[in-house]
């Protein structure tokens, strides 16, 4: 700033030197620049002259206006001074006259004061003399409050001068009238149908009339209890209203009256009129009585609400029910300040928790019904499919059934050989699995309504609420999954009459639940309800449920194998028992029952092939079929003396009539001693080969036991030889190890040889020709 003011070339500075500025300009600038600078300076000079003229004009106007204002003020002040002098003269005159009047009326004022006092006394005497009549009139008009107020105004005077003869009669009349009023108020106090407001007003009047608080407090609570009970009865009849209307009626009626009783009781007996009671323990007793009264009536009302909620849950809209309970909880929370010794909100939370448990039970019944209906639909679909298949194939199977002697029994448990049957089973499995998962998901989503942030209650912040949330998981999801296992396990019992195909379907569904279903449901529930089953010591873990599902699947699959094996075994048993093996003709063909058994096993294999992987077992090894020898189906079962697998073949191919029974039995026992024991009813794996192997083992074991109970002729033995070779030709491809078939068939033929009168076997070539022809 100092540099700018000392610059001789700055036109705006105080040190500006015009000569030096002009010399500098002539030296440094061209002619055009000098002319431009001159034009700019001329313009700036004209602008400054114009601004100065404007300022002068504006200031001149302001100066003239200020001069006029000052001149006017001088005139106004002169007139105000004249008026003020006149006002002072008037005030002096008024003061003088006032003093004169005061001196003149001093005696009269004293007389007026005495007369006014006497007038007030006469009015009081008149009020006292007319008080009894006025009290009677007010009581007849039922204006009890005004009557008590009138008596309260005169009560002090009567107590002070009541002993004087002039007032004694008035006091006696008033006492008599008020005693009658007390009796009337007590009668109305005990009348039924009185509202809480009326009880409060009557109680207040009785206390003002000198009633003892301890007695009146108990009577007030008794009368209020009757009134509140009447409202409970009225609420019990409101069955046609929804939950919100029902709660609103209770809030506007019962809870409003209860609130009024509590506040009035506290105001009358614990605040205002406490000093009227001589008993020092009255306050403590009154509080205890009030708490007991509140507890008793609140419990009665909440029990009614609980019953109504249980009635509505599962039948009405859960949103409406919870909205009503939320309103109740808000009101109970507001009432908490009236009676701090009673936790009303706890009771409200209990109702909500019970409602959640009730809805959980309702949903559990819904899940059970849905599952039962799904099982019924599956059974009906299986029966329909079985009936259609049996009807279409009855003519083709009639000859086989007549030879078997099964009594018209159809295919094994509804198993058919068509592609449509397998597709139908896959569809049934998918429908049952998906419908069950979606049903559980929907019901678990429905129960989330209890955790909506809009409610005034917070189950997650309450210990009982947390137990309720965990109970939803345990009592609905876990309980249903265990009910699922228990129900399907019932179909797998020995005494069950369920069709085998149903067991297969349920076993596959249990496997799907083990594989994915249990994880999907438990993860969903844990995410929705923010539970951590891994860290909780009370929640059932997912792995435990998966284990139960897998055990159920294993039980059902074992039962399926048992039933299918028993069905085929029944055909084999009847075919052995109904034939006369001692009078048989020379065999020319394979018996029809053997063909039927192979057909049934083929049909079962086709159905299982669509449901189970035939190459890899579900868990563990042993479920895949080994590659059979190239000539297994062509080789005669008992021409095996030079076979590579002679350790699994019987010695009966070299049997001759000269051999003794003792030698034959000895050879058979030695062979059985070094053979691996075959478990007939061992648990099967979740693979097609393992399942069919289990069925075949049961069939061949049954045939072996039936053969052991019969006696055979020569041709009967040869018929067994032909049947055994036919089974060998057709069954090897179904099992994982064809040596198992060889061992069982060896035992069957060996038992037949031991029980034959003339044990002569048929030539192997003849047996092959007969089997190939059939």
ABEGO torsion letter per residue (X at the ends): XAAAAABAABAABAABBAAAAAAAAAAABBAAAAAAAAAAAAAAAAAAAAAAAAAAAAAAAAAAAAAAAAAAAAAAAAAAAAAAAAAAAAAAAAAAAAAAAAAAAAAAAAAAAAAAAAAAAAAAAAAAAAAAAAAAAAAAAGBAAAAAAAAAAAAAAAAAAAABAAAAAAAAAAAAAAAAAAAAAAAAAABBGBBAAAAAAAAAAAAAAGBBAAAAAAAAAAAAAAAAAAAAAAAAABAABBAAAAAAAAAABAAAAAAAAAAAAAAAAAAAAAAABABAAAAAAAAAAAAAAAAAAAAAAAAAAAAAAAAABGABBAAAAAAAAAAAAAAAAAAAAABAABBAAAAAAAAAAAAAAAAAAAAAAAAAAAAAAAAAAAAAAAAAAAAAAAAAAAAAAAAAAAAAGAGGBBBBGGBBABAAAAAAAAAAAAAAAAAAAAAAAAAAAAAAAAABAABABBAAABAAAAAAAAAAAAAAAAAAAAAAAAAAAAAABAABABBAAAAAAAAAAAAAAAAAAAAAAAAAAAAAAGBBAAABAABBBAAAAAAAAAAAAAAAAAAAAAAAAAAAAAAAAAAAAABBAAABBBBABBBAAAAAAAAAAAAAAAAAAAABBAABBABEBGABBBBBBAAAAABBAABAAABAAAAABBAAAABBAABBAAAAAAAAAAAAAABBBBBAABBBBBBAAAAAAAAAAAAAAAAAAAAAABBBBAAAAAAAAAAAAAAAAAAAAABABAAAAAAAAAAAAAAAAAABABBBBBBAAAAAAAAAAX
